[in-house]
Amino acid sequence: MRNLELIWDFRGPDAEKTAQHHLVHLKEYNQRENLGLSVFKQVQINPMHWEAYLVCPESLMIRLRDALKPHRARLHQA
């Protein structure tokens, strides 16, 4: 089973804080839906671009895509 990163991009002077706050909501959703996901991260692309992402099994991708509307996805390289 492959794992995917569902990614949300945030840009601008408040991008870091917005990405950080978005992770809070992703973790709450994970708990509320009993998904058992454990990897939630934020990454700085440059000072004005941050991304927040979660790692999920490919089997959950459609469900999470439809519910959470990520901006993009990529294969997770463990």
N, CA, C, O and CB atoms as a CASP TS submission, in Angstrom:
PFRMAT TS
TARGET T0000
AUTHOR 0000-0000-0000
METHOD Language model
MODEL 1
PARENT N/A
ATOM      1  N   MET     1       0.845  -1.187   0.000  1.00  0.00           N
ATOM      2  CA  MET     1       0.000   0.000   0.000  1.00  0.00           C
ATOM      3  C   MET     1       0.884   1.242   0.000  1.00  0.00           C
ATOM      4  O   MET     1       1.796   1.374   0.816  1.00  0.00           O
ATOM      5  CB  MET     1      -0.958   0.003   1.222  1.00  0.00           C
ATOM      6  N   ARG     2       0.601   2.134  -0.916  1.00  0.00           N
ATOM      7  CA  ARG     2       1.367   3.381  -0.991  1.00  0.00           C
ATOM      8  C   ARG     2       0.781   4.417  -0.038  1.00  0.00           C
ATOM      9  O   ARG     2      -0.414   4.413   0.254  1.00  0.00           O
ATOM     10  CB  ARG     2       1.380   3.929  -2.438  1.00  0.00           C
ATOM     11  N   ASN     3       1.648   5.301   0.438  1.00  0.00           N
ATOM     12  CA  ASN     3       1.217   6.429   1.252  1.00  0.00           C
ATOM     13  C   ASN     3       1.337   7.702   0.439  1.00  0.00           C
ATOM     14  O   ASN     3       2.253   7.857  -0.369  1.00  0.00           O
ATOM     15  CB  ASN     3       2.046   6.528   2.553  1.00  0.00           C
ATOM     16  N   LEU     4       0.403   8.609   0.663  1.00  0.00           N
ATOM     17  CA  LEU     4       0.367   9.883  -0.042  1.00  0.00           C
ATOM     18  C   LEU     4       0.450  11.034   0.946  1.00  0.00           C
ATOM     19  O   LEU     4       0.056  10.906   2.106  1.00  0.00           O
ATOM     20  CB  LEU     4      -0.906   9.997  -0.890  1.00  0.00           C
ATOM     21  N   GLU     5       0.961  12.139   0.479  1.00  0.00           N
ATOM     22  CA  GLU     5       0.928  13.389   1.234  1.00  0.00           C
ATOM     23  C   GLU     5      -0.151  14.254   0.613  1.00  0.00           C
ATOM     24  O   GLU     5      -0.087  14.579  -0.573  1.00  0.00           O
ATOM     25  CB  GLU     5       2.326  14.118   1.230  1.00  0.00           C
ATOM     26  N   LEU     6      -1.146  14.629   1.414  1.00  0.00           N
ATOM     27  CA  LEU     6      -2.151  15.595   0.978  1.00  0.00           C
ATOM     28  C   LEU     6      -1.672  16.950   1.474  1.00  0.00           C
ATOM     29  O   LEU     6      -1.397  17.124   2.662  1.00  0.00           O
ATOM     30  CB  LEU     6      -3.605  15.242   1.525  1.00  0.00           C
ATOM     31  N   ILE     7      -1.572  17.913   0.555  1.00  0.00           N
ATOM     32  CA  ILE     7      -0.835  19.153   0.827  1.00  0.00           C
ATOM     33  C   ILE     7      -1.730  20.374   0.653  1.00  0.00           C
ATOM     34  O   ILE     7      -2.541  20.455  -0.270  1.00  0.00           O
ATOM     35  CB  ILE     7       0.387  19.265  -0.095  1.00  0.00           C
ATOM     36  N   TRP     8      -1.552  21.323   1.577  1.00  0.00           N
ATOM     37  CA  TRP     8      -2.192  22.629   1.506  1.00  0.00           C
ATOM     38  C   TRP     8      -1.079  23.672   1.470  1.00  0.00           C
ATOM     39  O   TRP     8      -0.180  23.656   2.310  1.00  0.00           O
ATOM     40  CB  TRP     8      -3.173  22.867   2.722  1.00  0.00           C
ATOM     41  N   ASP     9      -1.142  24.569   0.502  1.00  0.00           N
ATOM     42  CA  ASP     9      -0.136  25.620   0.343  1.00  0.00           C
ATOM     43  C   ASP     9      -0.658  26.931   0.937  1.00  0.00           C
ATOM     44  O   ASP     9      -1.823  27.292   0.773  1.00  0.00           O
ATOM     45  CB  ASP     9       0.234  25.808  -1.157  1.00  0.00           C
ATOM     46  N   PHE    10       0.241  27.625   1.627  1.00  0.00           N
ATOM     47  CA  PHE    10      -0.086  28.929   2.195  1.00  0.00           C
ATOM     48  C   PHE    10       1.016  29.895   1.817  1.00  0.00           C
ATOM     49  O   PHE    10       2.204  29.596   1.943  1.00  0.00           O
ATOM     50  CB  PHE    10      -0.260  28.855   3.743  1.00  0.00           C
ATOM     51  N   ARG    11       0.597  31.062   1.350  1.00  0.00           N
ATOM     52  CA  ARG    11       1.563  32.055   0.882  1.00  0.00           C
ATOM     53  C   ARG    11       1.294  33.400   1.540  1.00  0.00           C
ATOM     54  O   ARG    11       0.165  33.721   1.908  1.00  0.00           O
ATOM     55  CB  ARG    11       1.509  32.189  -0.652  1.00  0.00           C
ATOM     56  N   GLY    12       2.365  34.177   1.677  1.00  0.00           N
ATOM     57  CA  GLY    12       2.241  35.521   2.221  1.00  0.00           C
ATOM     58  C   GLY    12       2.962  35.656   3.543  1.00  0.00           C
ATOM     59  O   GLY    12       3.564  34.699   4.030  1.00  0.00           O
ATOM     60  N   PRO    13       2.903  36.851   4.132  1.00  0.00           N
ATOM     61  CA  PRO    13       3.651  37.105   5.365  1.00  0.00           C
ATOM     62  C   PRO    13       3.165  36.279   6.561  1.00  0.00           C
ATOM     63  O   PRO    13       3.923  36.076   7.509  1.00  0.00           O
ATOM     64  CB  PRO    13       3.568  38.566   5.707  1.00  0.00           C
ATOM     65  N   ASP    14       1.926  35.802   6.532  1.00  0.00           N
ATOM     66  CA  ASP    14       1.381  35.003   7.637  1.00  0.00           C
ATOM     67  C   ASP    14       1.325  33.516   7.311  1.00  0.00           C
ATOM     68  O   ASP    14       0.673  32.749   8.018  1.00  0.00           O
ATOM     69  CB  ASP    14      -0.008  35.494   7.995  1.00  0.00           C
ATOM     70  N   ALA    15       2.000  33.109   6.252  1.00  0.00           N
ATOM     71  CA  ALA    15       1.904  31.721   5.783  1.00  0.00           C
ATOM     72  C   ALA    15       2.317  30.711   6.840  1.00  0.00           C
ATOM     73  O   ALA    15       1.669  29.673   6.983  1.00  0.00           O
ATOM     74  CB  ALA    15       2.758  31.532   4.556  1.00  0.00           C
ATOM     75  N   GLU    16       3.386  30.993   7.586  1.00  0.00           N
ATOM     76  CA  GLU    16       3.839  30.030   8.604  1.00  0.00           C
ATOM     77  C   GLU    16       2.766  29.807   9.664  1.00  0.00           C
ATOM     78  O   GLU    16       2.454  28.666  10.005  1.00  0.00           O
ATOM     79  CB  GLU    16       5.139  30.522   9.271  1.00  0.00           C
ATOM     80  N   LYS    17       2.205  30.889  10.181  1.00  0.00           N
ATOM     81  CA  LYS    17       1.179  30.765  11.222  1.00  0.00           C
ATOM     82  C   LYS    17      -0.091  30.116  10.685  1.00  0.00           C
ATOM     83  O   LYS    17      -0.751  29.353  11.390  1.00  0.00           O
ATOM     84  CB  LYS    17       0.852  32.135  11.807  1.00  0.00           C
ATOM     85  N   THR    18      -0.425  30.420   9.446  1.00  0.00           N
ATOM     86  CA  THR    18      -1.618  29.821   8.851  1.00  0.00           C
ATOM     87  C   THR    18      -1.429  28.312   8.669  1.00  0.00           C
ATOM     88  O   THR    18      -2.342  27.539   8.957  1.00  0.00           O
ATOM     89  CB  THR    18      -1.937  30.488   7.496  1.00  0.00           C
ATOM     90  N   ALA    19      -0.273  27.895   8.204  1.00  0.00           N
ATOM     91  CA  ALA    19       0.019  26.465   8.052  1.00  0.00           C
ATOM     92  C   ALA    19      -0.017  25.768   9.407  1.00  0.00           C
ATOM     93  O   ALA    19      -0.560  24.671   9.539  1.00  0.00           O
ATOM     94  CB  ALA    19       1.395  26.257   7.380  1.00  0.00           C
ATOM     95  N   GLN    20       0.563  26.410  10.401  1.00  0.00           N
ATOM     96  CA  GLN    20       0.587  25.854  11.756  1.00  0.00           C
ATOM     97  C   GLN    20      -0.851  25.681  12.275  1.00  0.00           C
ATOM     98  O   GLN    20      -1.188  24.648  12.854  1.00  0.00           O
ATOM     99  CB  GLN    20       1.409  26.774  12.712  1.00  0.00           C
ATOM    100  N   HIS    21      -1.671  26.679  12.065  1.00  0.00           N
ATOM    101  CA  HIS    21      -3.064  26.616  12.520  1.00  0.00           C
ATOM    102  C   HIS    21      -3.847  25.555  11.738  1.00  0.00           C
ATOM    103  O   HIS    21      -4.692  24.865  12.308  1.00  0.00           O
ATOM    104  CB  HIS    21      -3.743  27.996  12.369  1.00  0.00           C
ATOM    105  N   HIS    22      -3.574  25.425  10.460  1.00  0.00           N
ATOM    106  CA  HIS    22      -4.263  24.424   9.647  1.00  0.00           C
ATOM    107  C   HIS    22      -3.979  23.014  10.172  1.00  0.00           C
ATOM    108  O   HIS    22      -4.859  22.153  10.156  1.00  0.00           O
ATOM    109  CB  HIS    22      -3.834  24.541   8.170  1.00  0.00           C
ATOM    110  N   LEU    23      -2.762  22.785  10.629  1.00  0.00           N
ATOM    111  CA  LEU    23      -2.422  21.467  11.189  1.00  0.00           C
ATOM    112  C   LEU    23      -3.289  21.134  12.394  1.00  0.00           C
ATOM    113  O   LEU    23      -3.657  19.976  12.594  1.00  0.00           O
ATOM    114  CB  LEU    23      -0.945  21.421  11.588  1.00  0.00           C
ATOM    115  N   VAL    24      -3.614  22.131  13.189  1.00  0.00           N
ATOM    116  CA  VAL    24      -4.489  21.910  14.346  1.00  0.00           C
ATOM    117  C   VAL    24      -5.816  21.322  13.872  1.00  0.00           C
ATOM    118  O   VAL    24      -6.313  20.353  14.444  1.00  0.00           O
ATOM    119  CB  VAL    24      -4.726  23.238  15.130  1.00  0.00           C
ATOM    120  N   HIS    25      -6.386  21.917  12.819  1.00  0.00           N
ATOM    121  CA  HIS    25      -7.668  21.432  12.305  1.00  0.00           C
ATOM    122  C   HIS    25      -7.550  20.047  11.674  1.00  0.00           C
ATOM    123  O   HIS    25      -8.463  19.231  11.795  1.00  0.00           O
ATOM    124  CB  HIS    25      -8.222  22.412  11.285  1.00  0.00           C
ATOM    125  N   LEU    26      -6.439  19.780  11.009  1.00  0.00           N
ATOM    126  CA  LEU    26      -6.247  18.451  10.429  1.00  0.00           C
ATOM    127  C   LEU    26      -6.164  17.390  11.526  1.00  0.00           C
ATOM    128  O   LEU    26      -6.725  16.303  11.382  1.00  0.00           O
ATOM    129  CB  LEU    26      -4.975  18.420   9.561  1.00  0.00           C
ATOM    130  N   LYS    27      -5.475  17.698  12.608  1.00  0.00           N
ATOM    131  CA  LYS    27      -5.360  16.754  13.725  1.00  0.00           C
ATOM    132  C   LYS    27      -6.709  16.546  14.403  1.00  0.00           C
ATOM    133  O   LYS    27      -7.032  15.429  14.807  1.00  0.00           O
ATOM    134  CB  LYS    27      -4.328  17.255  14.749  1.00  0.00           C
ATOM    135  N   GLU    28      -7.500  17.614  14.531  1.00  0.00           N
ATOM    136  CA  GLU    28      -8.847  17.489  15.104  1.00  0.00           C
ATOM    137  C   GLU    28      -9.724  16.598  14.226  1.00  0.00           C
ATOM    138  O   GLU    28     -10.458  15.751  14.734  1.00  0.00           O
ATOM    139  CB  GLU    28      -9.499  18.882  15.270  1.00  0.00           C
ATOM    140  N   TYR    29      -9.648  16.787  12.925  1.00  0.00           N
ATOM    141  CA  TYR    29     -10.416  15.954  11.998  1.00  0.00           C
ATOM    142  C   TYR    29      -9.993  14.488  12.132  1.00  0.00           C
ATOM    143  O   TYR    29     -10.838  13.595  12.166  1.00  0.00           O
ATOM    144  CB  TYR    29     -10.225  16.443  10.538  1.00  0.00           C
ATOM    145  N   ASN    30      -8.701  14.250  12.207  1.00  0.00           N
ATOM    146  CA  ASN    30      -8.179  12.897  12.374  1.00  0.00           C
ATOM    147  C   ASN    30      -8.772  12.235  13.614  1.00  0.00           C
ATOM    148  O   ASN    30      -9.190  11.078  13.568  1.00  0.00           O
ATOM    149  CB  ASN    30      -6.649  12.920  12.467  1.00  0.00           C
ATOM    150  N   GLN    31      -8.805  12.965  14.706  1.00  0.00           N
ATOM    151  CA  GLN    31      -9.361  12.416  15.953  1.00  0.00           C
ATOM    152  C   GLN    31     -10.859  12.187  15.837  1.00  0.00           C
ATOM    153  O   GLN    31     -11.365  11.125  16.199  1.00  0.00           O
ATOM    154  CB  GLN    31      -9.071  13.356  17.130  1.00  0.00           C
ATOM    155  N   ARG    32     -11.561  13.185  15.331  1.00  0.00           N
ATOM    156  CA  ARG    32     -13.019  13.108  15.226  1.00  0.00           C
ATOM    157  C   ARG    32     -13.455  11.937  14.355  1.00  0.00           C
ATOM    158  O   ARG    32     -14.444  11.271  14.662  1.00  0.00           O
ATOM    159  CB  ARG    32     -13.579  14.410  14.663  1.00  0.00           C
ATOM    160  N   GLU    33     -12.725  11.682  13.270  1.00  0.00           N
ATOM    161  CA  GLU    33     -13.082  10.611  12.334  1.00  0.00           C
ATOM    162  C   GLU    33     -12.401   9.278  12.648  1.00  0.00           C
ATOM    163  O   GLU    33     -12.592   8.301  11.924  1.00  0.00           O
ATOM    164  CB  GLU    33     -12.729  11.030  10.930  1.00  0.00           C
ATOM    165  N   ASN    34     -11.605   9.232  13.726  1.00  0.00           N
ATOM    166  CA  ASN    34     -10.901   8.007  14.130  1.00  0.00           C
ATOM    167  C   ASN    34     -10.110   7.393  12.983  1.00  0.00           C
ATOM    168  O   ASN    34     -10.206   6.194  12.723  1.00  0.00           O
ATOM    169  CB  ASN    34     -11.891   6.986  14.665  1.00  0.00           C
ATOM    170  N   LEU    35      -9.324   8.228  12.298  1.00  0.00           N
ATOM    171  CA  LEU    35      -8.569   7.765  11.137  1.00  0.00           C
ATOM    172  C   LEU    35      -7.260   7.075  11.506  1.00  0.00           C
ATOM    173  O   LEU    35      -6.775   6.229  10.755  1.00  0.00           O
ATOM    174  CB  LEU    35      -8.280   8.923  10.228  1.00  0.00           C
ATOM    175  N   GLY    36      -6.695   7.419  12.633  1.00  0.00           N
ATOM    176  CA  GLY    36      -5.444   6.801  13.049  1.00  0.00           C
ATOM    177  C   GLY    36      -4.223   7.298  12.306  1.00  0.00           C
ATOM    178  O   GLY    36      -3.195   6.622  12.283  1.00  0.00           O
ATOM    179  N   LEU    37      -4.319   8.474  11.695  1.00  0.00           N
ATOM    180  CA  LEU    37      -3.158   9.037  10.998  1.00  0.00           C
ATOM    181  C   LEU    37      -2.178   9.583  12.035  1.00  0.00           C
ATOM    182  O   LEU    37      -2.582  10.035  13.106  1.00  0.00           O
ATOM    183  CB  LEU    37      -3.591  10.160   9.994  1.00  0.00           C
ATOM    184  N   SER    38      -0.886   9.537  11.705  1.00  0.00           N
ATOM    185  CA  SER    38       0.099   9.965  12.697  1.00  0.00           C
ATOM    186  C   SER    38       1.113  10.981  12.185  1.00  0.00           C
ATOM    187  O   SER    38       1.882  11.524  12.978  1.00  0.00           O
ATOM    188  CB  SER    38       0.825   8.778  13.207  1.00  0.00           C
ATOM    189  N   VAL    39       1.135  11.251  10.884  1.00  0.00           N
ATOM    190  CA  VAL    39       2.132  12.182  10.343  1.00  0.00           C
ATOM    191  C   VAL    39       1.433  13.442   9.844  1.00  0.00           C
ATOM    192  O   VAL    39       0.654  13.409   8.892  1.00  0.00           O
ATOM    193  CB  VAL    39       2.951  11.519   9.195  1.00  0.00           C
ATOM    194  N   PHE    40       1.736  14.558  10.518  1.00  0.00           N
ATOM    195  CA  PHE    40       1.229  15.882  10.173  1.00  0.00           C
ATOM    196  C   PHE    40       2.418  16.820  10.254  1.00  0.00           C
ATOM    197  O   PHE    40       3.076  16.895  11.293  1.00  0.00           O
ATOM    198  CB  PHE    40       0.046  16.343  11.128  1.00  0.00           C
ATOM    199  N   LYS    41       2.706  17.539   9.173  1.00  0.00           N
ATOM    200  CA  LYS    41       3.901  18.389   9.173  1.00  0.00           C
ATOM    201  C   LYS    41       3.642  19.691   8.449  1.00  0.00           C
ATOM    202  O   LYS    41       2.704  19.824   7.664  1.00  0.00           O
ATOM    203  CB  LYS    41       5.078  17.664   8.529  1.00  0.00           C
ATOM    204  N   GLN    42       4.518  20.659   8.745  1.00  0.00           N
ATOM    205  CA  GLN    42       4.559  21.887   7.968  1.00  0.00           C
ATOM    206  C   GLN    42       5.990  22.082   7.519  1.00  0.00           C
ATOM    207  O   GLN    42       6.933  21.754   8.239  1.00  0.00           O
ATOM    208  CB  GLN    42       4.042  23.115   8.789  1.00  0.00           C
ATOM    209  N   VAL    43       6.142  22.621   6.316  1.00  0.00           N
ATOM    210  CA  VAL    43       7.459  22.767   5.700  1.00  0.00           C
ATOM    211  C   VAL    43       7.552  24.155   5.075  1.00  0.00           C
ATOM    212  O   VAL    43       6.624  24.620   4.414  1.00  0.00           O
ATOM    213  CB  VAL    43       7.711  21.653   4.629  1.00  0.00           C
ATOM    214  N   GLN    44       8.680  24.798   5.297  1.00  0.00           N
ATOM    215  CA  GLN    44       8.925  26.084   4.660  1.00  0.00           C
ATOM    216  C   GLN    44       9.522  25.851   3.278  1.00  0.00           C
ATOM    217  O   GLN    44      10.557  25.200   3.140  1.00  0.00           O
ATOM    218  CB  GLN    44       9.864  26.965   5.525  1.00  0.00           C
ATOM    219  N   ILE    45       8.864  26.386   2.263  1.00  0.00           N
ATOM    220  CA  ILE    45       9.378  26.324   0.905  1.00  0.00           C
ATOM    221  C   ILE    45      10.293  27.533   0.681  1.00  0.00           C
ATOM    222  O   ILE    45      11.399  27.407   0.155  1.00  0.00           O
ATOM    223  CB  ILE    45       8.209  26.292  -0.141  1.00  0.00           C
ATOM    224  N   ASN    46       9.811  28.686   1.086  1.00  0.00           N
ATOM    225  CA  ASN    46      10.607  29.915   1.148  1.00  0.00           C
ATOM    226  C   ASN    46       9.934  30.805   2.194  1.00  0.00           C
ATOM    227  O   ASN    46       8.882  30.422   2.706  1.00  0.00           O
ATOM    228  CB  ASN    46      10.705  30.640  -0.278  1.00  0.00           C
ATOM    229  N   PRO    47      10.483  31.969   2.537  1.00  0.00           N
ATOM    230  CA  PRO    47       9.884  32.763   3.621  1.00  0.00           C
ATOM    231  C   PRO    47       8.411  33.148   3.407  1.00  0.00           C
ATOM    232  O   PRO    47       7.701  33.435   4.371  1.00  0.00           O
ATOM    233  CB  PRO    47      10.684  34.011   3.806  1.00  0.00           C
ATOM    234  N   MET    48       7.962  33.156   2.176  1.00  0.00           N
ATOM    235  CA  MET    48       6.577  33.537   1.894  1.00  0.00           C
ATOM    236  C   MET    48       5.716  32.365   1.425  1.00  0.00           C
ATOM    237  O   MET    48       4.599  32.581   0.956  1.00  0.00           O
ATOM    238  CB  MET    48       6.553  34.624   0.850  1.00  0.00           C
ATOM    239  N   HIS    49       6.211  31.130   1.542  1.00  0.00           N
ATOM    240  CA  HIS    49       5.456  29.949   1.101  1.00  0.00           C
ATOM    241  C   HIS    49       5.715  28.800   2.074  1.00  0.00           C
ATOM    242  O   HIS    49       6.841  28.326   2.222  1.00  0.00           O
ATOM    243  CB  HIS    49       5.852  29.538  -0.360  1.00  0.00           C
ATOM    244  N   TRP    50       4.656  28.376   2.720  1.00  0.00           N
ATOM    245  CA  TRP    50       4.703  27.226   3.621  1.00  0.00           C
ATOM    246  C   TRP    50       3.663  26.221   3.155  1.00  0.00           C
ATOM    247  O   TRP    50       2.650  26.588   2.559  1.00  0.00           O
ATOM    248  CB  TRP    50       4.452  27.649   5.109  1.00  0.00           C
ATOM    249  N   GLU    51       3.923  24.957   3.429  1.00  0.00           N
ATOM    250  CA  GLU    51       2.926  23.936   3.164  1.00  0.00           C
ATOM    251  C   GLU    51       2.663  23.152   4.436  1.00  0.00           C
ATOM    252  O   GLU    51       3.559  22.927   5.250  1.00  0.00           O
ATOM    253  CB  GLU    51       3.380  23.000   2.028  1.00  0.00           C
ATOM    254  N   ALA    52       1.419  22.745   4.584  1.00  0.00           N
ATOM    255  CA  ALA    52       1.009  21.838   5.653  1.00  0.00           C
ATOM    256  C   ALA    52       0.573  20.559   4.958  1.00  0.00           C
ATOM    257  O   ALA    52      -0.067  20.601   3.908  1.00  0.00           O
ATOM    258  CB  ALA    52      -0.151  22.451   6.561  1.00  0.00           C
ATOM    259  N   TYR    53       0.923  19.420   5.549  1.00  0.00           N
ATOM    260  CA  TYR    53       0.490  18.173   4.922  1.00  0.00           C
ATOM    261  C   TYR    53       0.260  17.082   5.939  1.00  0.00           C
ATOM    262  O   TYR    53       0.767  17.122   7.060  1.00  0.00           O
ATOM    263  CB  TYR    53       1.507  17.714   3.908  1.00  0.00           C
ATOM    264  N   LEU    54      -0.514  16.114   5.520  1.00  0.00           N
ATOM    265  CA  LEU    54      -0.710  14.892   6.293  1.00  0.00           C
ATOM    266  C   LEU    54      -0.357  13.731   5.385  1.00  0.00           C
ATOM    267  O   LEU    54      -0.428  13.835   4.161  1.00  0.00           O
ATOM    268  CB  LEU    54      -2.183  14.769   6.839  1.00  0.00           C
ATOM    269  N   VAL    55       0.022  12.634   5.995  1.00  0.00           N
ATOM    270  CA  VAL    55       0.330  11.414   5.251  1.00  0.00           C
ATOM    271  C   VAL    55      -0.792  10.417   5.513  1.00  0.00           C
ATOM    272  O   VAL    55      -1.166  10.160   6.657  1.00  0.00           O
ATOM    273  CB  VAL    55       1.731  10.819   5.664  1.00  0.00           C
ATOM    274  N   CYS    56      -1.322   9.861   4.416  1.00  0.00           N
ATOM    275  CA  CYS    56      -2.418   8.906   4.543  1.00  0.00           C
ATOM    276  C   CYS    56      -2.198   7.739   3.576  1.00  0.00           C
ATOM    277  O   CYS    56      -1.497   7.882   2.574  1.00  0.00           O
ATOM    278  CB  CYS    56      -3.783   9.595   4.272  1.00  0.00           C
ATOM    279  N   PRO    57      -2.799   6.589   3.878  1.00  0.00           N
ATOM    280  CA  PRO    57      -2.732   5.484   2.921  1.00  0.00           C
ATOM    281  C   PRO    57      -3.561   5.839   1.685  1.00  0.00           C
ATOM    282  O   PRO    57      -4.544   6.576   1.767  1.00  0.00           O
ATOM    283  CB  PRO    57      -3.240   4.153   3.565  1.00  0.00           C
ATOM    284  N   GLU    58      -3.153   5.312   0.573  1.00  0.00           N
ATOM    285  CA  GLU    58      -3.848   5.584  -0.682  1.00  0.00           C
ATOM    286  C   GLU    58      -5.336   5.240  -0.596  1.00  0.00           C
ATOM    287  O   GLU    58      -6.158   5.867  -1.264  1.00  0.00           O
ATOM    288  CB  GLU    58      -3.201   4.801  -1.817  1.00  0.00           C
ATOM    289  N   SER    59      -5.677   4.259   0.213  1.00  0.00           N
ATOM    290  CA  SER    59      -7.079   3.841   0.343  1.00  0.00           C
ATOM    291  C   SER    59      -7.976   4.930   0.938  1.00  0.00           C
ATOM    292  O   SER    59      -9.190   4.901   0.735  1.00  0.00           O
ATOM    293  CB  SER    59      -7.163   2.597   1.202  1.00  0.00           C
ATOM    294  N   LEU    60      -7.402   5.881   1.663  1.00  0.00           N
ATOM    295  CA  LEU    60      -8.181   6.982   2.251  1.00  0.00           C
ATOM    296  C   LEU    60      -8.180   8.243   1.400  1.00  0.00           C
ATOM    297  O   LEU    60      -8.875   9.207   1.721  1.00  0.00           O
ATOM    298  CB  LEU    60      -7.646   7.312   3.618  1.00  0.00           C
ATOM    299  N   MET    61      -7.413   8.249   0.326  1.00  0.00           N
ATOM    300  CA  MET    61      -7.208   9.480  -0.431  1.00  0.00           C
ATOM    301  C   MET    61      -8.503  10.098  -0.930  1.00  0.00           C
ATOM    302  O   MET    61      -8.701  11.301  -0.754  1.00  0.00           O
ATOM    303  CB  MET    61      -6.304   9.214  -1.594  1.00  0.00           C
ATOM    304  N   ILE    62      -9.378   9.345  -1.534  1.00  0.00           N
ATOM    305  CA  ILE    62     -10.620   9.901  -2.093  1.00  0.00           C
ATOM    306  C   ILE    62     -11.468  10.510  -0.976  1.00  0.00           C
ATOM    307  O   ILE    62     -11.965  11.629  -1.105  1.00  0.00           O
ATOM    308  CB  ILE    62     -11.428   8.804  -2.849  1.00  0.00           C
ATOM    309  N   ARG    63     -11.627   9.780   0.098  1.00  0.00           N
ATOM    310  CA  ARG    63     -12.430  10.273   1.229  1.00  0.00           C
ATOM    311  C   ARG    63     -11.869  11.582   1.771  1.00  0.00           C
ATOM    312  O   ARG    63     -12.612  12.540   1.985  1.00  0.00           O
ATOM    313  CB  ARG    63     -12.483   9.221   2.352  1.00  0.00           C
ATOM    314  N   LEU    64     -10.549  11.623   1.995  1.00  0.00           N
ATOM    315  CA  LEU    64      -9.934  12.828   2.550  1.00  0.00           C
ATOM    316  C   LEU    64      -9.912  13.960   1.530  1.00  0.00           C
ATOM    317  O   LEU    64     -10.108  15.121   1.891  1.00  0.00           O
ATOM    318  CB  LEU    64      -8.514  12.526   3.027  1.00  0.00           C
ATOM    319  N   ARG    65      -9.679  13.643   0.282  1.00  0.00           N
ATOM    320  CA  ARG    65      -9.698  14.674  -0.762  1.00  0.00           C
ATOM    321  C   ARG    65     -11.051  15.367  -0.808  1.00  0.00           C
ATOM    322  O   ARG    65     -11.126  16.595  -0.846  1.00  0.00           O
ATOM    323  CB  ARG    65      -9.370  14.062  -2.136  1.00  0.00           C
ATOM    324  N   ASP    66     -12.111  14.582  -0.804  1.00  0.00           N
ATOM    325  CA  ASP    66     -13.456  15.145  -0.899  1.00  0.00           C
ATOM    326  C   ASP    66     -13.829  15.946   0.354  1.00  0.00           C
ATOM    327  O   ASP    66     -14.507  16.968   0.256  1.00  0.00           O
ATOM    328  CB  ASP    66     -14.475  14.030  -1.124  1.00  0.00           C
ATOM    329  N   ALA    67     -13.392  15.489   1.513  1.00  0.00           N
ATOM    330  CA  ALA    67     -13.758  16.157   2.766  1.00  0.00           C
ATOM    331  C   ALA    67     -12.886  17.376   3.067  1.00  0.00           C
ATOM    332  O   ALA    67     -13.383  18.381   3.575  1.00  0.00           O
ATOM    333  CB  ALA    67     -13.664  15.176   3.915  1.00  0.00           C
ATOM    334  N   LEU    68     -11.595  17.294   2.759  1.00  0.00           N
ATOM    335  CA  LEU    68     -10.651  18.315   3.219  1.00  0.00           C
ATOM    336  C   LEU    68     -10.134  19.244   2.120  1.00  0.00           C
ATOM    337  O   LEU    68      -9.532  20.275   2.422  1.00  0.00           O
ATOM    338  CB  LEU    68      -9.492  17.648   3.871  1.00  0.00           C
ATOM    339  N   LYS    69     -10.355  18.902   0.874  1.00  0.00           N
ATOM    340  CA  LYS    69      -9.984  19.752  -0.271  1.00  0.00           C
ATOM    341  C   LYS    69      -8.511  20.197  -0.278  1.00  0.00           C
ATOM    342  O   LYS    69      -8.229  21.395  -0.297  1.00  0.00           O
ATOM    343  CB  LYS    69     -10.863  20.975  -0.285  1.00  0.00           C
ATOM    344  N   PRO    70      -7.581  19.246  -0.263  1.00  0.00           N
ATOM    345  CA  PRO    70      -6.165  19.644  -0.346  1.00  0.00           C
ATOM    346  C   PRO    70      -5.880  20.300  -1.693  1.00  0.00           C
ATOM    347  O   PRO    70      -6.600  20.084  -2.667  1.00  0.00           O
ATOM    348  CB  PRO    70      -5.235  18.418  -0.140  1.00  0.00           C
ATOM    349  N   HIS    71      -4.828  21.096  -1.732  1.00  0.00           N
ATOM    350  CA  HIS    71      -4.451  21.771  -2.969  1.00  0.00           C
ATOM    351  C   HIS    71      -3.771  20.826  -3.948  1.00  0.00           C
ATOM    352  O   HIS    71      -3.883  20.985  -5.163  1.00  0.00           O
ATOM    353  CB  HIS    71      -3.537  22.941  -2.667  1.00  0.00           C
ATOM    354  N   ARG    72      -3.068  19.842  -3.405  1.00  0.00           N
ATOM    355  CA  ARG    72      -2.353  18.890  -4.258  1.00  0.00           C
ATOM    356  C   ARG    72      -1.945  17.689  -3.416  1.00  0.00           C
ATOM    357  O   ARG    72      -2.166  17.649  -2.206  1.00  0.00           O
ATOM    358  CB  ARG    72      -1.104  19.552  -4.923  1.00  0.00           C
ATOM    359  N   ALA    73      -1.341  16.707  -4.091  1.00  0.00           N
ATOM    360  CA  ALA    73      -0.870  15.502  -3.404  1.00  0.00           C
ATOM    361  C   ALA    73       0.397  15.013  -4.080  1.00  0.00           C
ATOM    362  O   ALA    73       0.682  15.360  -5.226  1.00  0.00           O
ATOM    363  CB  ALA    73      -1.958  14.390  -3.404  1.00  0.00           C
ATOM    364  N   ARG    74       1.146  14.208  -3.358  1.00  0.00           N
ATOM    365  CA  ARG    74       2.333  13.558  -3.926  1.00  0.00           C
ATOM    366  C   ARG    74       2.562  12.263  -3.147  1.00  0.00           C
ATOM    367  O   ARG    74       2.058  12.078  -2.039  1.00  0.00           O
ATOM    368  CB  ARG    74       3.608  14.506  -3.862  1.00  0.00           C
ATOM    369  N   LEU    75       3.337  11.379  -3.763  1.00  0.00           N
ATOM    370  CA  LEU    75       3.724  10.152  -3.071  1.00  0.00           C
ATOM    371  C   LEU    75       4.613  10.495  -1.887  1.00  0.00           C
ATOM    372  O   LEU    75       5.476  11.368  -1.978  1.00  0.00           O
ATOM    373  CB  LEU    75       4.448   9.178  -4.032  1.00  0.00           C
ATOM    374  N   HIS    76       4.400   9.815  -0.800  1.00  0.00           N
ATOM    375  CA  HIS    76       5.223  10.023   0.397  1.00  0.00           C
ATOM    376  C   HIS    76       6.473   9.155   0.288  1.00  0.00           C
ATOM    377  O   HIS    76       6.382   7.946   0.079  1.00  0.00           O
ATOM    378  CB  HIS    76       4.424   9.686   1.703  1.00  0.00           C
ATOM    379  N   GLN    77       7.608   9.763   0.426  1.00  0.00           N
ATOM    380  CA  GLN    77       8.879   9.040   0.411  1.00  0.00           C
ATOM    381  C   GLN    77       9.321   8.829   1.852  1.00  0.00           C
ATOM    382  O   GLN    77       9.818   9.757   2.490  1.00  0.00           O
ATOM    383  CB  GLN    77       9.971   9.813  -0.407  1.00  0.00           C
ATOM    384  N   ALA    78       9.147   7.636   2.360  1.00  0.00           N
ATOM    385  CA  ALA    78       9.479   7.347   3.760  1.00  0.00           C
ATOM    386  C   ALA    78      10.969   7.282   3.993  1.00  0.00           C
ATOM    387  O   ALA    78      11.409   7.048   5.119  1.00  0.00           O
ATOM    388  CB  ALA    78       8.847   6.047   4.192  1.00  0.00           C
TER
END
